[in-house]
Amino acid sequence: NKAASITLSNANKTAVGTSTVSALVRSTIGKSSGKWYWECTVLTADTMSMGVVESAAGTAHMPGNSPDGAGYLWQGNVQTLGGSLLASVATYTTGDVIGFALDVTGQALDFYKNNAFQVRAGLSVTTYYAAAGYFANCTANFGASTFAYSPPAGYNPGLYN
């Protein structure tokens, strides 16, 4: 579930990409119902996108450029549905914590930067996978350790719970 240019470590929670072309790593478990929260800590602010993709997304895509999904890019853009610009939001840098609140049933993904809401992206398929793309220099927390911020009310803490 990853491009060859992305290396995983830390029990597959840290992704480090080495390519300037689109590359993707995605979770092996997708969610098809419920409300889920997870976080990614930015290790190095570089050409990166984080968000969700559908099962058909290839490893040459990135979140937001796949046919259906959404991605928060380092320079402050949120893209969805094959690369369409949804909104311009805050940029992120090394040490920032990006939060994701996925409502599969309501077909929406809320993006947070350091616990500040950024934007809601509409989704349209039934199963989503957490994903990071391009250089993908980040560490994901799917609930195995304490989150930096509390999940929004009604969201399950951790994508894998």
BAFI-3210 file (N, C-alpha, C; in Angstrom, 3 decimals, decimal comma, padded with zeros to 6 digits):
// residues 161
n [1|2|3|4|5|6|7|8|9|10|11|12|13|14|15|16|17|18|19|20|21|22|23|24|25|26|27|28|29|30|31|32|33|34|35|36|37|38|39|40|41|42|43|44|45|46|47|48|49|50|51|52|53|54|55|56|57|58|59|60|61|62|63|64|65|66|67|68|69|70|71|72|73|74|75|76|77|78|79|80|81|82|83|84|85|86|87|88|89|90|91|92|93|94|95|96|97|98|99|100|101|102|103|104|105|106|107|108|109|110|111|112|113|114|115|116|117|118|119|120|121|122|123|124|125|126|127|128|129|130|131|132|133|134|135|136|137|138|139|140|141|142|143|144|145|146|147|148|149|150|151|152|153|154|155|156|157|158|159|160|161]
n.u [000,803|002,018|004,123|007,287|009,163|008,705|009,536|008,840|008,736|009,001|006,989|005,444|004,217|005,546|006,275|008,479|009,211|011,017|010,929|010,265|008,061|004,566|003,601|002,359|001,314|-000,799|-003,165|-003,651|-006,051|-009,313|-012,113|-015,605|-017,857|-019,147|-017,530|-014,346|-011,171|-007,848|-004,337|-001,566|001,801|003,906|007,048|009,041|008,583|007,673|007,147|004,180|001,200|-001,664|-004,344|-007,275|-007,923|-009,629|-010,241|-009,429|-007,367|-004,212|-000,675|000,668|-000,728|-001,756|-003,161|-006,085|-005,548|-006,405|-009,070|-011,345|-011,358|-009,524|-007,144|-004,780|-002,561|000,870|001,344|-000,956|-003,338|-006,406|-007,320|-009,592|-011,424|-009,914|-008,012|-009,156|-009,312|-010,409|-010,295|-008,338|-006,227|-004,597|-001,028|001,261|003,962|007,135|006,672|004,005|000,703|-001,541|-004,902|-007,491|-010,849|-012,940|-016,012|-017,615|-020,212|-021,619|-020,211|-017,871|-014,851|-013,105|-010,556|-007,876|-005,507|-003,123|-005,200|-006,987|-009,817|-009,905|-011,150|-014,008|-014,270|-016,223|-017,143|-017,537|-017,547|-017,719|-015,789|-012,861|-009,345|-006,683|-004,088|-000,913|001,130|003,521|006,486|005,862|006,660|006,041|004,537|002,097|-000,639|-002,769|-004,254|-002,946|-001,276|-001,400|-003,334|-002,375|-004,342|-007,766|-010,193|-012,902|-016,229|-018,185|-016,625|-014,744|-011,812|-009,139|-008,240|-008,117|-009,527]
n.v [-001,203|001,214|003,558|002,829|004,764|005,650|005,237|003,259|003,313|002,882|001,047|001,138|003,633|005,994|007,799|008,405|010,089|010,061|011,129|013,382|013,148|012,345|010,275|007,706|006,619|004,500|003,631|000,243|-000,579|000,253|002,451|002,082|002,957|005,003|007,392|008,752|009,586|010,764|011,669|013,397|014,105|016,569|015,977|017,028|019,919|019,946|019,278|017,949|016,019|015,230|013,105|011,475|008,601|006,681|003,142|002,521|004,208|004,638|004,068|006,121|008,370|011,196|012,197|013,956|014,279|011,938|010,066|010,137|011,546|013,405|015,953|017,692|020,050|021,032|023,762|025,048|024,484|022,775|019,989|018,141|015,445|014,564|016,613|019,145|022,425|022,980|024,727|027,447|027,318|027,413|027,198|024,468|023,366|022,022|020,094|020,764|019,572|017,745|017,183|014,818|014,312|011,979|011,385|008,883|007,933|010,364|011,343|013,114|014,931|016,490|018,868|019,723|021,981|021,960|021,729|023,661|024,188|023,806|023,250|021,635|018,801|017,430|014,073|011,088|008,288|004,959|003,739|004,631|005,366|006,298|008,487|009,583|011,667|012,472|013,780|012,996|013,217|012,401|011,438|009,211|009,005|006,733|006,255|004,558|005,723|008,537|011,213|014,406|016,296|016,397|014,222|015,392|015,799|012,876|011,422|008,500|007,676|007,172|005,533|002,799|001,614]
n.w [000,000|-000,663|-002,388|-003,932|-003,338|-000,785|002,552|005,368|008,946|012,566|013,484|011,166|011,257|010,737|007,888|005,262|002,445|-000,677|-003,192|-005,897|-007,395|-007,656|-005,038|-002,911|000,299|002,057|004,607|005,681|006,541|005,861|006,359|006,435|007,646|010,319|012,610|012,732|014,157|013,712|013,890|012,376|012,735|011,520|010,261|008,604|006,892|003,723|000,262|000,472|001,082|002,975|003,966|002,900|000,828|-001,690|-002,205|-004,807|-005,453|-006,818|-006,105|-007,259|-006,981|-004,928|-001,773|-002,462|-005,149|-006,141|-007,739|-006,002|-002,896|-000,398|000,264|002,291|001,571|002,044|001,448|002,074|000,713|000,183|-001,508|-003,568|-005,110|-007,552|-007,721|-007,617|-006,356|-003,159|-000,954|000,340|003,045|006,290|006,081|006,770|008,918|010,074|012,962|013,355|014,102|012,357|012,283|011,633|011,035|010,212|008,837|007,787|007,194|006,969|004,848|004,872|005,576|008,050|008,449|010,595|011,999|014,394|016,268|015,406|013,506|009,983|007,364|005,847|003,853|001,303|000,580|-001,486|-001,856|-000,354|001,291|002,968|003,235|005,362|004,300|002,957|000,906|-001,774|-000,527|002,057|004,872|007,846|010,993|011,893|014,156|015,150|017,341|019,078|020,894|023,182|021,945|020,593|020,676|021,741|020,286|018,187|019,499|019,531|017,753|017,107|018,827|017,046|014,111|013,864|015,904]
ca.u [000,000|002,867|005,055|008,639|009,962|008,330|010,041|008,081|009,436|008,199|005,810|004,718|003,497|006,327|006,499|009,444|009,283|012,267|010,710|009,569|006,856|003,465|003,769|001,318|001,245|-002,128|-003,412|-004,111|-007,432|-010,205|-013,341|-016,791|-018,959|-018,738|-016,776|-013,000|-010,203|-006,422|-003,450|-000,238|002,757|004,792|008,458|009,742|007,627|008,139|006,071|003,463|-000,251|-002,201|-005,805|-007,866|-008,116|-010,502|-009,482|-008,908|-006,243|-002,918|000,412|001,197|-001,586|-001,591|-004,476|-006,592|-005,423|-007,030|-010,411|-012,187|-010,571|-009,239|-005,802|-004,336|-001,207|001,754|001,306|-002,213|-004,477|-007,092|-007,801|-010,501|-011,996|-009,009|-007,143|-009,877|-009,073|-011,581|-010,118|-007,019|-006,247|-003,279|000,077|001,801|005,412|007,707|006,132|002,553|-000,118|-002,709|-005,950|-008,462|-012,095|-013,607|-017,391|-017,867|-021,647|-021,959|-019,372|-017,135|-013,579|-012,707|-009,120|-007,458|-004,078|-002,892|-006,523|-007,823|-010,542|-009,524|-012,196|-014,664|-014,301|-017,245|-016,662|-018,673|-017,548|-018,129|-014,664|-011,710|-008,088|-005,778|-003,008|000,016|001,752|004,742|007,583|005,211|007,500|005,131|004,244|000,663|-001,113|-004,106|-004,879|-002,142|-000,730|-002,243|-003,383|-001,986|-005,588|-008,924|-011,054|-014,180|-017,319|-018,844|-015,676|-013,962|-010,402|-008,251|-008,772|-008,109|-010,293]
ca.v [000,000|002,396|003,688|002,391|005,910|005,969|004,288|003,221|002,895|003,142|000,180|001,614|004,886|007,105|007,692|009,361|009,973|010,536|011,406|014,627|012,823|011,892|008,956|007,561|005,534|004,529|002,633|-001,042|-000,745|001,342|002,579|002,217|003,524|005,597|008,640|008,373|010,682|010,453|012,825|013,230|015,143|016,886|015,851|017,997|020,583|019,902|018,962|016,851|016,075|014,217|013,067|010,169|008,152|005,528|001,906|002,458|005,134|003,991|004,646|007,286|009,506|011,727|012,597|015,155|014,110|010,681|010,336|010,575|011,660|014,790|016,115|018,976|020,243|021,830|025,193|025,620|024,182|021,504|019,528|017,009|014,986|014,609|017,779|020,417|023,225|023,178|025,921|027,836|027,305|027,672|026,320|023,757|023,274|021,037|020,084|020,938|018,366|017,824|016,282|014,401|013,781|011,352|010,938|008,098|007,925|011,713|011,613|014,361|014,898|017,779|019,033|020,595|022,253|022,284|021,767|024,716|023,715|024,456|023,152|020,335|018,332|016,436|012,834|010,459|006,829|004,374|003,277|005,530|004,988|007,399|008,480|010,703|011,588|013,197|013,452|012,269|013,177|012,571|010,284|009,095|008,455|006,197|005,985|003,666|006,558|009,693|012,240|015,758|017,023|015,517|014,079|016,100|015,048|011,898|010,712|007,443|008,047|006,229|004,941|001,348|001,106]
ca.w [000,000|-000,721|-003,496|-003,583|-002,875|000,595|003,539|006,614|010,157|013,755|013,362|009,974|011,510|010,196|006,445|004,729|000,996|-001,269|-004,605|-006,208|-008,157|-006,807|-004,424|-001,909|001,274|002,663|005,653|005,167|006,985|005,479|007,139|005,582|008,432|011,581|012,696|013,152|014,305|013,824|013,746|011,782|013,110|010,404|010,620|007,772|006,001|002,347|-000,662|001,120|001,185|003,891|003,963|002,654|-000,550|-001,842|-002,445|-006,174|-005,646|-007,006|-005,330|-007,971|-006,641|-003,583|-001,287|-003,119|-006,599|-006,527|-008,254|-004,903|-001,672|-000,059|000,790|002,832|001,086|002,891|001,149|002,516|-000,145|000,340|-002,801|-003,528|-006,382|-008,689|-007,723|-007,594|-005,159|-002,317|-000,131|000,812|004,504|006,871|005,719|007,931|008,940|010,986|014,321|013,393|014,192|011,485|012,735|010,623|011,583|009,078|009,036|006,582|006,938|006,511|003,681|005,074|006,289|008,608|008,626|011,696|012,172|015,805|016,888|014,818|012,330|008,729|006,345|005,662|002,466|001,007|-000,022|-002,164|-001,914|000,921|002,107|002,889|003,862|005,688|003,314|002,826|-000,402|-002,142|000,384|003,152|006,072|008,963|011,845|012,148|015,418|014,927|018,619|019,919|021,964|023,486|020,915|020,990|020,895|021,910|019,118|018,273|020,131|018,682|016,895|017,733|018,882|016,378|012,890|013,932|017,054]
c.u [000,846|003,713|006,452|009,484|009,634|008,814|009,212|008,976|008,493|006,874|004,864|003,902|004,245|006,610|007,457|009,570|010,554|012,121|009,982|008,344|005,779|003,716|002,807|001,630|-000,128|-002,257|-003,910|-005,558|-008,232|-011,433|-014,511|-018,018|-018,363|-017,968|-015,440|-012,069|-008,787|-005,624|-002,169|000,620|003,735|006,240|009,312|008,724|008,237|006,927|005,330|001,963|-000,696|-003,718|-006,325|-007,936|-009,076|-009,647|-008,854|-007,711|-004,941|-001,837|001,097|000,324|-001,121|-002,972|-004,905|-006,478|-006,025|-008,460|-011,422|-011,363|-010,327|-007,855|-005,503|-002,867|-000,444|001,630|-000,051|-003,383|-005,099|-007,694|-008,695|-010,886|-011,067|-008,192|-007,844|-009,607|-010,387|-011,468|-008,639|-007,115|-004,833|-002,237|000,496|003,302|005,846|007,144|004,638|001,852|-001,371|-003,695|-006,950|-009,669|-012,930|-014,992|-017,793|-019,343|-022,120|-021,138|-018,656|-015,835|-013,259|-011,204|-008,860|-005,952|-003,900|-004,207|-007,425|-008,478|-010,121|-010,655|-012,791|-014,693|-015,416|-016,633|-017,825|-018,605|-017,761|-016,997|-013,466|-010,542|-007,303|-004,601|-002,139|000,726|002,868|005,859|007,090|006,065|006,656|005,016|002,772|000,416|-002,563|-004,778|-004,102|-001,472|-001,652|-002,175|-002,885|-003,226|-006,737|-009,711|-012,324|-015,246|-017,964|-017,926|-014,906|-012,486|-009,524|-008,919|-008,904|-008,882|-011,599]
c.v [001,268|002,372|003,287|003,519|006,339|004,849|004,403|002,758|003,108|002,368|000,659|002,872|006,109|006,831|008,789|009,095|010,590|010,912|012,721|014,384|012,349|010,467|008,897|006,413|005,636|003,421|001,341|-001,320|000,487|001,346|002,827|002,687|004,152|006,896|008,336|009,579|010,114|011,727|012,425|014,410|015,330|016,823|016,867|018,608|020,661|019,599|017,736|017,108|014,937|014,268|011,669|009,898|006,973|004,314|001,840|003,368|004,356|004,693|005,803|008,524|010,119|012,110|013,931|015,093|012,805|010,981|010,741|010,499|013,129|014,874|017,548|019,106|021,229|023,330|025,822|025,457|022,862|021,173|018,317|016,632|015,201|015,874|019,117|021,143|023,425|024,485|026,196|027,997|027,588|026,697|025,538|023,575|022,218|021,200|020,282|019,588|018,593|016,760|016,018|013,801|013,296|010,869|010,192|008,128|009,273|012,183|012,958|014,094|016,311|017,773|020,027|020,812|022,712|022,574|022,889|024,175|024,514|024,444|021,746|020,014|017,299|015,244|012,112|008,945|006,269|003,863|004,181|005,009|006,252|007,323|009,724|010,541|012,590|012,821|012,788|012,144|013,460|011,280|010,312|008,529|008,042|005,791|005,050|004,425|007,766|010,713|013,568|016,571|016,026|015,411|014,914|015,202|014,113|011,102|009,674|007,822|006,966|005,535|003,432|000,776|000,487]
c.w [000,000|-001,978|-003,022|-003,014|-001,444|001,509|004,808|007,752|011,335|013,695|012,254|010,210|010,990|008,728|006,018|003,239|000,456|-002,732|-004,789|-007,077|-007,198|-006,331|-003,251|-000,967|001,913|003,693|005,013|005,559|006,566|006,364|006,199|006,357|009,683|011,442|013,361|013,183|014,376|013,586|013,025|012,212|011,958|010,892|009,877|006,827|004,613|001,484|-000,150|001,089|002,102|003,844|003,815|001,155|-000,531|-002,206|-003,829|-006,413|-005,773|-006,215|-006,053|-007,750|-005,325|-003,092|-001,910|-004,631|-007,073|-006,997|-007,183|-003,625|-001,413|000,556|001,184|002,456|001,959|002,664|001,433|001,579|000,279|-001,007|-002,611|-004,954|-007,576|-008,793|-007,749|-006,279|-004,412|-001,557|000,091|002,316|005,005|006,325|006,957|007,780|009,957|012,395|014,412|013,443|013,351|011,955|011,627|011,328|010,400|009,499|007,777|006,220|006,405|005,327|003,780|005,824|006,739|008,836|009,752|011,615|013,613|016,528|016,381|013,544|011,109|007,703|006,370|004,170|002,332|000,296|-000,658|-002,292|-000,509|001,799|001,872|003,699|004,182|004,720|003,437|001,493|-000,616|-001,184|001,668|004,408|007,308|009,761|012,186|013,537|015,185|016,222|019,522|021,059|022,140|022,351|021,475|021,350|021,026|020,617|019,279|018,892|019,116|017,775|017,689|017,708|018,269|015,217|013,000|015,098|016,597]
res [n|k|a|a|s|i|t|l|s|n|a|n|k|t|a|v|g|t|s|t|v|s|a|l|v|r|s|t|i|g|k|s|s|g|k|w|y|w|e|c|t|v|l|t|a|d|t|m|s|m|g|v|v|e|s|a|a|g|t|a|h|m|p|g|n|s|p|d|g|a|g|y|l|w|q|g|n|v|q|t|l|g|g|s|l|l|a|s|v|a|t|y|t|t|g|d|v|i|g|f|a|l|d|v|t|g|q|a|l|d|f|y|k|n|n|a|f|q|v|r|a|g|l|s|v|t|t|y|y|a|a|a|g|y|f|a|n|c|t|a|n|f|g|a|s|t|f|a|y|s|p|p|a|g|y|n|p|g|l|y|n]
***
